[in-house]
Every structure is written in C-alpha cells, then in structure tokens.
Amino acid sequence: MISKTFKQEKVGCQLLEAGQAQPYTPGTKPQFGPVWDKTLCVRCALCYIYCPDAAISRQEDGFYDVDIKLCKGCGICHRECWFGAVSMQEVE
Amino acid sequence: MDTYTLYAAQFLPFKEHFGPKGHNACKGCGVALAVRQVYKALEGSGANIEQAKWQIPWEESIIVNSGAIAAGSQPALLSIAKKEGALHICFDNECTGGRVDTAVMLKKLPAVASASGCDYSATACPSHPFDLVDKIRKAWDCAGSAFVHILCPCPVGWGFEAENTVKVGRKAVESRVFPLYEIAQGYYKITCEDPNPQPVEGYVKAQTRFAGWSAKKIIALKEEVNANLELLKSKTQKTL
C-alpha cells in the first residue's frame, strides 16, 4: 500500500530529485493482447526489444510471453515480427 | 557484418530499469521505447542511471543556439553525470502542437553539440536498436561530454496507428529525413548506409500531420533532405 502525501512541486511539474516516481499500473487489461504461435516463433527477441511498455519477458523455455497487466495493446510486436508468430487477439 | 557489436536482442540485459511496474505513457509511445532501450544499453556500464536527471532542454547550453528548438519543439533531455563531463540524451518527438515545418524536422543538434565541445555526438532512432545501443555505449565510454539525439515517433502527435511506431521511425531513417550518423572528435561517419534510399513521400504519407502540406512543400522538403544528405556525405569524405 502506497501512502499518498502532498508535496508542493515547481511550476511545470519538474521533478528535480530522483526516485519520485511511484509504481503505476496502466489498468486491468487492454482490448487486444499479443498471442505467440510457438510453431512459428524463432526466439529472435524482436518483440521483446521493441516493446515500449516492458510487458514482454523471456520465459524459462526460451520463448516470450506478455504480462497482460502491463500491456497496452499497441501491436508493435505483431507488426514487427518477421515470422508472423505474434497475433493480436481479444483479451477475455 | 561488423557494423555493430550486437545483432541479437537476447544478449541485452533482461533487467528492467524503466517502467518495471508499468508507466502511463500512451500506447505505442516512441519516447518510452527509446528510454527503455537507453537504459538497457547503460546496464552494466557503471552508469548511475537511477540518479539520472531529466531536464528541460533549452536550459542546456549545448542546444540553446539551435533555432529549431526555439521554433516550438520541446524534447525531453536526460543527463547522466560521467567522470568528466556528462552524457546528454535528447528524446525528440517533434511535438510542435500540430504545426510542423522543415526547420523542426531537419535540425542538426549533433553538429551544434560537437561545435560546443562534445567529444562524441550522434543521432539514433529506436527503430534501429542495435545502432542505438552501440552509440549510447560509445557515448558513455568516450572521454569528455557526449550528446545523442534520438528521434522518437509519436503516434498521437504525428497521427499514425500505434502499431506503426517502429515502422515510421524506420521510414524516417530510410528516406534520409533523419540520417543516422555520428561525430567523434570532429570526424563524421554515417552508420546506417543504404545505397537506395526510400522516397520521402512514403514517410510523409504515413502521417496525418502532413495532411495540410501542398505538393510544392513536399518537393521543397525533398530537395532540402537531399541537400542535407550531400552536405553530410561531403563532411564524411573530408575527414577521411
């Protein structure tokens, strides 16, 4: 549980001291999320390096999977996969 | 195959410094992507990235003289203290509030930084991650101050689908609107050379921020891009 406190900031919301950011969860789930087809995936990690939200992580078997709580459903992984292994499907 | 030191993303560190618990950037944010790649490049180099400072760029002396910034672009600037000098990284999403002209797109910040005493300055784009990682590491390892200008496509400000962030960045590089080069102690080097550049029209048509542009203006932009490229090539030949 994060304790919420009030602090006067400078004009323009400049944060001049480090370590002021609080953990943030973007929401419960996106409308569409990536799903990997393991028969097509070659584990090149392009989806991993192109994810802006740091939602894609490496699993123990070497394949990649998404943390749907961090994903925003932008679809960059689907667009950038050379092998068509990533498809965007509706999140239940 | 000896352009970059790294060709596989698996060998980058898996630790997440940026947004390990999520962040509130828009979906498909180019700035978030660039910041994440920069943090990955600096992991293990000894940089104190937890203490890095975010600044408003026009307070920095190295960019003050650039009229393009004064024209309305407000990129974010990350400054990391080194042993001698500092490493400045400019995350430029060209957010000019809907108005866009060639001065904003074709600014030469690395030349300004190099002229004001930076030992290493370069341009990078998150669509070319290995190039970006190499440049950030070089900038960290060089002796004095360093500056890296990163173009970050912005789906909201530029007007394209969120899934095309990397694609539009790649188009900017391949159409030579944003050539990737580096200046190490006055020596120019183009790091991403393509003998057959893509047409500028492809880059322009992918975004709705150019919807109001006339055909004449696009041709003028094309000529300016070509002139810039010729100038850059002449500089690389001079120093060799």
Interface residues (C-beta under 8 A of the other chain):
Chain A: G12 Q14 L15 L16 A18 G19 P23 Y24 T25 P26 P30 R43 C44 A45 L46 Y48 I49 Y50 C51 P52 D53 A54 S57 R58 K69 L70 K72 G73 C74 G75 I76 H78 R79 E80
Chain B: A8 A9 Q10 L12 F14 E16 F18 G19 P20 K21 G22 H23 N24 A25 C26 K27 G28 C29 G30 A32 L33 R36 Q37 K40 E50 Q51 A52 K53 W54 I56 P126 P129 P155 E161 A162 E163 N164 T165 V166 K167
